[in-house]
Amino acid sequence: QELKKSWWYHPLLSEQESNATGEKPPTSSKLLILCGILAIVLQTTLLPHLPVIPDLLLIFCVYLAMYHCSVGGAAGAFLLGYSLDSCSGAPMGMNAFSMSLIFTVITLTARWLWLNNPLSVLCMVALAVMLKIGAFLLWGEFGQFTTSMQTLLSDLMIREIIAALILTPVVFSLLYCGEEFGYRA
């Protein structure tokens, strides 16, 4: 039986193949580390010059939360945020906290909901953008919101969500194609 292999389709655990010894094939941790480093470099050097800055690290964090929900995935999400804190001028811990929060919420949501279609994956990315902006608002001391601040915030959130939704299939496809999950394809 041939199973479809794409960035949004993961067969059930019972449908996964294992090798002759009964072990699952290892995931490509080297690929994930290399992609994480590349995403940090792109996020801190090239992307700030664009009018709308897509958040590659957020999309990568959602990928880790959905397909690598383990201690290694959680550590990776934290390290992505911490690295971004170190490379950018943001207050230390802000990105590390938001990436850890995103990883936790998306992992718990992925365990409760069936996320085997592209729409649900894109909804998880939109949720992650809202969580990150919410975490930044809680972390910062904004005081009372004025009408102009609410308009600016909603405009920023819409731009961030659209940029992330456009970039998600590309990032997920690149990461998913490079990994060996052991699924029949």
ZIWO-V778289 format. One record per residue. N is the residue number from 0. RES is the residue in one letter. OMEGA is omega as a letter, one per 30 degrees, with the letter a starting at -180 (none if undefined). Layout:
<<N & RES & OMEGA> <N & RES & OMEGA>>
This chain:
<<0 & Q & l> <1 & E & l> <2 & L & a> <3 & K & l> <4 & K & l> <5 & S & a> <6 & W & a> <7 & W & a> <8 & Y & l> <9 & H & l> <10 & P & l> <11 & L & a> <12 & L & a> <13 & S & a> <14 & E & a> <15 & Q & l> <16 & E & l> <17 & S & a> <18 & N & a> <19 & A & a> <20 & T & l> <21 & G & a> <22 & E & l> <23 & K & l> <24 & P & a> <25 & P & l> <26 & T & a> <27 & S & a> <28 & S & l> <29 & K & l> <30 & L & l> <31 & L & l> <32 & I & l> <33 & L & l> <34 & C & l> <35 & G & l> <36 & I & l> <37 & L & l> <38 & A & l> <39 & I & l> <40 & V & l> <41 & L & a> <42 & Q & a> <43 & T & a> <44 & T & a> <45 & L & a> <46 & L & l> <47 & P & a> <48 & H & l> <49 & L & l> <50 & P & l> <51 & V & a> <52 & I & l> <53 & P & a> <54 & D & l> <55 & L & a> <56 & L & l> <57 & L & l> <58 & I & l> <59 & F & l> <60 & C & l> <61 & V & l> <62 & Y & l> <63 & L & a> <64 & A & a> <65 & M & a> <66 & Y & l> <67 & H & a> <68 & C & l> <69 & S & l> <70 & V & l> <71 & G & l> <72 & G & l> <73 & A & l> <74 & A & l> <75 & G & l> <76 & A & l> <77 & F & a> <78 & L & l> <79 & L & l> <80 & G & a> <81 & Y & l> <82 & S & l> <83 & L & l> <84 & D & a> <85 & S & a> <86 & C & a> <87 & S & a> <88 & G & a> <89 & A & l> <90 & P & a> <91 & M & l> <92 & G & a> <93 & M & l> <94 & N & l> <95 & A & l> <96 & F & a> <97 & S & l> <98 & M & l> <99 & S & l> <100 & L & l> <101 & I & l> <102 & F & a> <103 & T & a> <104 & V & a> <105 & I & l> <106 & T & l> <107 & L & l> <108 & T & a> <109 & A & l> <110 & R & a> <111 & W & a> <112 & L & l> <113 & W & a> <114 & L & a> <115 & N & l> <116 & N & a> <117 & P & a> <118 & L & a> <119 & S & l> <120 & V & l> <121 & L & l> <122 & C & l> <123 & M & l> <124 & V & l> <125 & A & l> <126 & L & l> <127 & A & l> <128 & V & l> <129 & M & l> <130 & L & a> <131 & K & l> <132 & I & l> <133 & G & l> <134 & A & l> <135 & F & l> <136 & L & l> <137 & L & a> <138 & W & a> <139 & G & l> <140 & E & a> <141 & F & a> <142 & G & a> <143 & Q & l> <144 & F & l> <145 & T & l> <146 & T & l> <147 & S & l> <148 & M & l> <149 & Q & l> <150 & T & l> <151 & L & a> <152 & L & l> <153 & S & l> <154 & D & l> <155 & L & a> <156 & M & l> <157 & I & l> <158 & R & a> <159 & E & a> <160 & I & a> <161 & I & l> <162 & A & a> <163 & A & a> <164 & L & l> <165 & I & a> <166 & L & a> <167 & T & a> <168 & P & l> <169 & V & a> <170 & V & a> <171 & F & l> <172 & S & l> <173 & L & l> <174 & L & a> <175 & Y & a> <176 & C & a> <177 & G & a> <178 & E & l> <179 & E & l> <180 & F & a> <181 & G & l> <182 & Y & l> <183 & R & l> <184 & A & none>>
